[in-house]
Amino acid sequence: LMVSPVTDAGEVLPLGLTTGIVTDVTVPPTQAPMPAPTTATSPKGRIVGKIVMKVANVIAFINDSKVNQGMQNSIASMAKVLPSYVKVTLSAARRLRGPHDEADGRRLQAGKVNVDFTIDIPAGATVSASAVQSNIAKVEPAAFKAIVNKELQKLGSNQVIEEVKNIEAMEVAVVPPGGSSRVIATDDDDNDDGRRIAGIVVGVLVGVCCIVTVVGASVWCYKKQQPGRQEVEVEPCAAAVIPQQQQPWKSPVIQVSSSQAAVIPGVPSGSD
């Protein structure tokens, strides 16, 4: 016996059988459980600093992947902390273009590199931020240069530090994420601030005096160049008046003898 499906109109359908409308019910996927929130532990102390060094090729030094690790290990050795406490950032020091540079800018060769570093001391560490700052202050630039070159050689890098210009480090307050760091001032910092303020005050006073002098000289020159009445000082002097003796006017009479008189033609002489 074979059963063949047909439609309502009597048309035979292929083998199988018709059904009503089937509704597809989608089962929602199983959601993975949310991980438990982790609370970041803030470090108990933080040191920020900057090191300025001179190298033979700034671009090659910064692009060497082994240099970053070498600087991290060297700073950790100087501060006597674990390398995982240290984060470093390398950048080329600002260089002013000289008159002999090319128009499109000459590539940096020998020059200075800035190494900005941060040392975060975790809460469970036995060392303090003040001790770390003290350890850094005891290391001379020449000694740090030897530490870095030895570390770079150990990592297989061919980069060499020619000179370490200076090393700076200071303790800053640790603030929650989103806040701003605050520098913890020391007595030396207060003295430096006082000297800076005194220098600013002296500079302002000198500047004001220079301005007043220049303005006064300009006004004087302007008045000298303007045409107009000028006052001339005349010293008074006494004049003596001599009175003249007034006499009636008389014509002078000159007596001439008859022999000396000139003979005028047509005029009889006195002897005639």
C-alpha positions in Angstrom: 0.0 0.0 0.0 1.4 3.4 -1.0 0.1 6.6 0.3 0.5 9.7 -2.1 -0.2 13.2 -0.9 -2.7 15.3 -2.8 -3.8 18.9 -2.7 -7.3 20.1 -2.0 -7.8 20.3 -5.7 -6.9 16.6 -6.2 -3.4 17.1 -7.6 -1.0 14.4 -6.5 2.1 15.8 -4.8 5.5 14.1 -4.7 6.1 11.5 -2.1 5.8 12.9 1.3 3.1 14.5 3.1 1.9 18.1 3.6 1.7 19.7 7.0 0.5 22.9 8.4 2.6 26.0 8.9 5.6 25.3 11.0 6.8 28.1 13.3 10.5 28.3 13.9 11.2 29.0 17.5 14.8 30.4 18.0 16.4 29.4 21.2 18.3 32.3 22.7 22.1 31.6 23.0 23.5 30.8 26.4 25.2 33.9 27.7 28.6 33.6 29.3 28.8 34.7 32.9 30.1 38.2 33.5 33.6 38.2 35.0 33.9 39.6 38.4 35.1 43.2 38.4 38.7 43.6 39.4 39.8 46.4 41.6 43.0 48.1 40.6 45.4 48.6 43.4 47.0 52.1 43.4 50.7 52.1 44.1 51.8 53.4 47.4 54.5 55.7 45.9 55.5 57.1 42.5 58.7 58.6 41.2 58.8 60.5 37.9 62.0 61.6 36.3 63.9 62.5 33.1 67.3 61.6 31.8 69.0 63.5 28.9 71.7 61.6 27.0 73.8 62.1 23.9 74.0 59.4 21.3 75.6 58.9 17.9 72.3 58.4 16.0 69.1 59.6 17.6 66.7 57.9 15.1 68.5 54.5 15.3 68.7 54.7 19.0 65.0 55.3 19.5 63.9 52.7 16.9 66.0 50.0 18.5 63.5 47.7 20.3 66.3 46.5 22.7 67.0 50.1 23.9 63.7 50.4 25.7 64.2 47.2 27.7 67.8 48.2 28.4 66.8 51.6 29.7 64.1 50.0 31.9 66.6 47.6 33.4 69.2 50.3 33.9 66.9 52.7 35.7 65.7 49.8 37.9 69.3 49.0 38.7 70.0 52.7 39.6 66.9 53.0 41.7 67.3 49.5 43.3 63.8 48.3 42.3 62.4 45.6 40.1 62.3 46.4 36.3 58.5 45.7 36.4 58.1 48.9 38.5 59.7 51.1 35.7 58.1 52.5 32.6 60.1 54.5 30.1 59.4 56.7 27.0 62.1 57.8 24.6 61.9 60.9 22.5 64.3 63.1 20.4 65.3 66.3 22.1 64.1 69.4 20.2 66.7 70.5 17.6 66.7 74.0 16.0 67.3 74.1 12.3 70.6 75.7 11.4 71.6 77.7 8.3 73.3 74.7 6.8 70.3 72.3 7.0 68.5 71.2 3.9 65.2 72.9 3.0 63.2 69.7 3.7 64.8 69.1 7.0 68.0 67.2 7.7 67.7 63.8 9.4 68.8 63.7 13.0 72.2 62.1 13.4 74.2 62.8 16.6 72.1 64.5 19.2 70.3 64.3 22.5 67.6 61.8 23.6 65.1 62.4 26.4 64.2 59.4 28.6 61.1 60.1 30.6 60.5 57.4 33.2 57.9 56.6 35.9 58.5 54.2 38.9 55.3 52.9 40.5 56.0 51.3 43.8 53.3 48.7 44.6 51.6 48.5 48.0 53.3 45.3 49.0 56.8 46.5 48.3 59.2 47.0 51.2 61.0 50.0 49.6 59.7 53.5 49.9 59.4 56.3 47.4 61.8 58.5 49.3 64.4 55.7 49.4 64.1 55.2 45.6 64.6 59.0 45.1 67.6 58.9 47.3 69.1 56.0 45.4 68.7 57.8 42.1 70.3 61.0 43.5 73.4 59.1 44.6 74.2 57.9 41.0 76.4 60.2 38.9 75.8 60.6 35.2 79.1 58.9 34.3 78.2 55.9 36.4 74.8 55.6 34.9 76.3 55.8 31.4 78.4 52.7 32.3 75.3 50.9 33.6 73.3 51.6 30.4 76.1 50.6 28.0 76.7 47.4 29.9 73.0 46.5 29.8 72.7 47.3 26.1 75.6 45.1 25.3 74.1 42.3 27.4 70.9 42.5 25.3 72.8 42.4 22.1 72.2 46.0 21.0 75.0 47.9 19.1 73.8 51.3 20.5 76.2 53.2 22.8 75.6 56.1 25.1 78.2 58.8 24.4 77.3 61.0 27.4 74.7 61.4 30.1 73.9 65.1 30.5 71.7 65.1 33.6 69.4 62.9 35.7 66.3 64.3 37.4 63.8 62.5 39.7 61.1 63.6 42.1 58.4 62.1 44.1 54.8 62.8 43.2 51.5 62.1 45.0 49.5 59.1 43.8 46.0 60.1 42.8 43.0 57.9 41.6 42.5 57.5 37.9 41.2 60.6 36.3 43.0 62.9 38.7 46.2 64.9 38.3 49.5 64.3 39.9 50.8 66.7 42.5 54.5 67.2 43.2 55.5 66.7 46.8 57.6 69.8 47.5 60.8 69.5 49.6 62.8 72.2 51.4 65.0 72.5 48.4 62.0 73.0 46.2 60.8 75.8 48.5 64.2 77.5 48.3 64.2 77.2 44.6 60.7 78.8 44.3 61.9 81.7 46.5 64.9 82.3 44.3 62.7 82.2 41.2 60.3 84.7 42.6 63.1 87.1 43.7 64.6 86.8 40.2 61.2 87.6 38.6 60.7 90.7 40.8 64.2 92.0 40.1 63.7 91.4 36.4 60.4 93.3 36.4 62.0 96.3 38.2 64.9 96.5 35.8 62.5 96.3 32.8 60.4 99.2 34.2 63.5 101.3 34.7 64.6 100.6 31.1 61.2 101.5 29.7 61.1 104.8 31.6 64.6 105.7 30.4 63.7 105.0 26.8 60.4 107.0 26.9 62.1 110.0 28.6 64.9 110.0 26.0 62.4 109.8 23.1 60.3 112.7 24.4 63.5 114.9 24.8 64.6 114.1 21.3 61.1 114.8 19.9 61.0 118.3 21.6 64.5 119.1 20.3 63.4 118.4 16.7 60.2 120.5 16.8 60.5 124.1 15.2 59.2 127.0 17.2 60.0 129.8 19.5 63.1 129.3 21.5 64.0 131.2 24.6 67.4 132.8 24.7 68.9 133.9 28.0 70.6 137.3 27.8 72.8 138.5 30.6 72.0 142.1 31.6 74.8 144.6 31.3 75.2 148.3 32.2 75.6 151.0 29.5 77.3 154.3 30.3 75.8 157.4 28.7 78.2 160.3 28.1 76.4 163.6 27.7 77.5 165.8 24.8 78.0 169.5 25.1 75.5 171.3 23.1 76.8 174.2 21.1 75.3 176.3 18.3 76.1 175.1 14.9 78.9 177.1 13.2 80.3 176.5 9.8 84.0 176.4 9.8 85.8 179.4 8.2 89.0 179.0 6.5 91.1 182.1 5.9 93.0 182.2 2.6 95.3 184.9 1.5 94.8 186.7 -1.8 97.9 185.2 -3.2 96.6 181.7 -2.4 93.1 182.3 -3.7 92.3 180.5 -6.8 91.5 182.6 -9.9 88.2 181.8 -11.3 87.8 182.8 -15.0 85.3 185.7 -15.5 85.3 186.6 -11.9 87.4 189.7 -10.9 89.9 189.0 -8.2 89.9 191.0 -5.0 93.0 193.0 -5.9 91.3 194.5 -8.9 
